[in-house]
Amino acid sequence: MQCAIYGAGSLGTVLGAYLTKNGVDIELVNRNRAHVEALRTGGAHITGTVDFTVPVRAILPEQMEGPYSVIFLLTKQLHNDEVVSMLAPMLGPDGVLVTLQNGIPEPGIAAIVGKERTIGCVVEWGATLSAPGEATLTSDPDSLSFHMGGMEGVPQAALERVKGLLEKMCPVAIEENLLGARWSKLLINATYSGIGTALGGTFGDVANVPLPRKLAVRCMKECIDVGRASGAVFAPVQGKNITGLFYYKGGLKRKFAELLVPIAMKKHAGIVPSMLQDLRNGKPCEIDAINGVVCDFGRKHSVPTPINDRIVSVVKAIQNGEKQAKPENIELFRDLI
């Protein structure tokens, strides 16, 4: 069974290191030559909440040969049309493409490779790329998990094959409600990654500071309202009913939700938003595929999204060099808190 991780940056390097360490022969594919060379010569060094190094197989995209039984896709969605079209011919007769991207990428991918070859996977942990060949795991090791599910027509055998691979790293749940799992992850990303990027901080900087925490709870409610209007039934996250915990109609429940936020984010407080990492590296970020998705669905279903609209506006201003990502940007949201 030939497998590859396409876009082996921060998350992909951690995933590839764990899978390789536990006996999976898998290729880590990245277009960053310095990163690939460091992986080849020194192995994948995983730091942060763990510390280990493992030799890995690292290649450039042009060195891929196939056919592949499983390709894990971890690139940004900005270039999905080009990337997925390139990967599609490399899938074997029973091959599947597993997207671990943010947002709701499955429909666009399925339009290229087919629904029966498209599996979605929600990543419930975080990492950063700290140096060529080195990734920092920013979630506690006992809080790592995946939720995955297939689109219509994906064979059960393919789901089990992918589940077996991912379980080499951490627990995996096969999710019948893939759309609900996606919306639950989108809620978390829109809230903590979106606000964290705007304020230039970690998930913990959002969860543990009073004003950002208030904004976070209001952002979650907005995401839930939009998701429900679109027909989504939010899936549990690591066994927790997030809509039950954080949705509110009155001030008392809102205050209770605010008190819960630091507890819920405790094991993930060190996560640096991937969008913020991109901006710090001078790259465009995925704001349109995260908070922008909430705004788009809100317009479609006539649900106001003032908080997500503002997050998109602020992050794009940072991306365009008009603003800086800094804690003081919370003042740009004060009228919404």
HELIX and SHEET records of a PDB file:
HELIX    1   1 SER A   10  LYS A   21  1                                  12    
HELIX    2   2 ARG A   33  GLY A   42  1                                  10    
HELIX    3   3 PRO A   61  GLN A   63  5                                   3    
HELIX    4   4 GLN A   77  HIS A   79  5                                   3    
HELIX    5   5 ASN A   80  LEU A   87  1                                   8    
HELIX    6   6 ALA A   88  MET A   90  5                                   3    
HELIX    7   7 GLU A  106  VAL A  113  1                                   8    
HELIX    8   8 LYS A  115  ARG A  117  5                                   3    
HELIX    9   9 PRO A  141  SER A  143  5                                   3    
HELIX   10  10 GLN A  156  LEU A  166  1                                  11    
HELIX   11  11 LEU A  178  ILE A  188  1                                  11    
HELIX   12  12 ASN A  189  SER A  193  3                                   5    
HELIX   13  13 GLY A  194  LEU A  199  1                                   6    
HELIX   14  14 PHE A  203  ALA A  207  1                                   5    
HELIX   15  15 PRO A  210  ALA A  229  1                                  20    
HELIX   16  16 ILE A  242  PHE A  246  1                                   5    
HELIX   17  17 GLY A  251  ALA A  264  1                                  14    
HELIX   18  18 LYS A  266  HIS A  268  5                                   3    
HELIX   19  19 SER A  274  ARG A  280  1                                   7    
HELIX   20  20 ILE A  287  ALA A  289  5                                   3    
HELIX   21  21 ASN A  291  LYS A  300  1                                  10    
HELIX   22  22 PRO A  306  GLN A  319  1                                  14    
HELIX   23  23 PRO A  327  LEU A  336  5                                  10    
SHEET    1   A 8 ARG A  57  ILE A  59  0                                        
SHEET    2   A 8 ILE A  26  VAL A  29  1                                        
SHEET    3   A 8 CYS A   3  TYR A   6  1                                        
SHEET    4   A 8 TYR A  68  LEU A  73  1                                        
SHEET    5   A 8 LEU A  91  THR A  99  1                                        
SHEET    6   A 8 THR A 118  VAL A 123  1                                        
SHEET    7   A 8 PHE A 146  GLY A 150 -1                                        
SHEET    8   A 8 VAL A 172  ILE A 174  1                                        
SHEET    1   B 4 PHE A  52  VAL A  54  0                                        
SHEET    2   B 4 ALA A  44  GLY A  48 -1                                        
SHEET    3   B 4 GLU A 134  LEU A 137  1                                        
SHEET    4   B 4 ALA A 127  ALA A 131 -1                                        
END                                                                             
